[in-house]
Every structure is written in structure tokens, then in C-alpha cells.
Amino acid sequence: MAAARVLLILAGHPVSPRFVQSVCRLLGAGPGLGPWPTHCGLKRGRLVLSDGPFPGASTRLPLQRPPFCPFVALDQQQLRAPGAELPTNRGVDLGVAVMLQSSDQTVLLTRRTRTLSVSPNLWVPPGGHVELDEELLDGGLRELWEESGLQLPQGQFSWVPLGLWESAYPPRLSWGLPKYHHIILYLLVVSQESQQQLQSLSIPPVGRLRSRTGLLREAMAKGSTYLSGPGPDPTKPK
């Protein structure tokens, strides 16, 4: 089994959640939607979570899930059903999403291209998978660069973790058994540059661009209300 990207501290012991297990449920979440305050340790390439304080915990963040989370609804009968194909050789993966805010209070969103089979034309924050042994902030800044062409100057921004979101795809059991399972860490990155200055810093991205035409001109829009919720899932399959 691959190295655990999300590790839980349960009753003082480290536990690697299996792919089919709800992280929210393992941490003691009830039947509601949350949020549930969760103690976090932000490690290189790994997120450590617990419902109580533990050595190495650096922050406490709200953890939420959608009301239709398939990992809550999965039962043993479904797991044993003929044809049920769920990953058995990996745990819960780790993703990061960047809410980039300019000095004049605008927020960057990128638009998924219309040709994508999953959620075309959807506006999402830059984000994606965190690579093994990659710092969580570095992973977020890399995704920001790959998807928007923005490389923020060192020392010209501050950042703070916002919250955690348990994500599945497909997001509903009625759409099929889940193939992806992530805990997404949302980061608020506040730039010292204005919207116009950030637009001037953008160059053609080197990676998986969501929307190639007028990305920053379209995407830097007043969006302070967007920060009040978990937002769209940036780890949806490209």
C-alpha cells in the first residue's frame, strides 16, 4: 500500500484511513454536516488529523463534508456486491486549493474548459493533488502556477489555512461507486499586489490550464462571499 497521505490520531494511536472509510466519521462526526473542529498537523506531503490535541498539531480547522457523501452511505452489503470495484491498495489522498486574494479584495477563480467530461465550464479555485514529500503550501503554489500562469514573488504574500473538505468522486452513490477520495486543505493566500498587478505577472501556464482565453481578466472578480463555504472541488478529474 502506498504511503499514507492522510493520517489520523485516534485514541492516541496513528491510523491510516482506508479508501472506503469516512474520515469525518472516524473523527467522531455525527449525522449532520458540520463543521467539526479538527486538530491538524501540516507535514511534508502529509496531513495529520485528530479530534483532540496531539504533539505536532499546529492549527485547528473546520472539517466538513457534503450531505450526500458516499463514504457515509456505503454499507457492507454494497462493498460485497458483485462487480463492486473499490480501490484496496490505497488510502485517502491529499489535495489543496488556493483562494488567492489580491490587495484590492478580489479572488481568483479558474474556469474548467467546456471540453472536459466532468463539470465543464465550472468556476473553481486553482488546486489539485499534493505530491509526495511536497510542502502543502508549495503544492498549492505549484497548482496556482500550472493552472493560471501566476508565480507569486517570494515575500509578497501571506497565507493561512482556512478549512478542510472531505471529497469524493463520483460525489453521489447514485452516480456510481467512488473512484477518488480526498481531504482537501483550503488555503487563503493574500497577495500584496493588486488585481491589475497580478494580471501583469501572469504568463502562459506550463501545465493543466482550465481556461486559456482571458483567464485572469475573466477570473479576478469580486468574490468575498466565496470564502464563506468550501467551494467547488479542485480535485475533480481533469
Secondary structure, DSSP 8 states (H G I E B T S, - for coil): ----SEEEEETTEEE--BTTS-HHHHTT--SS---EEEEEEEETTEEEEESS--TT--EEEEEE--TT-HHHH--HHHHHSTT-----S-B-EEEEEEEEE-TTS-EE-EE--TT-SSSTT-EE-SEEE--TT--HHHHHHHHHHHHH-----TTSEEEEEEEEEEEEESSSGGG-S-SEEEEEEEEEEEESS-HHHHHHH----SS--S--SSHHHHHEE--GGGGGS--S-TTS--
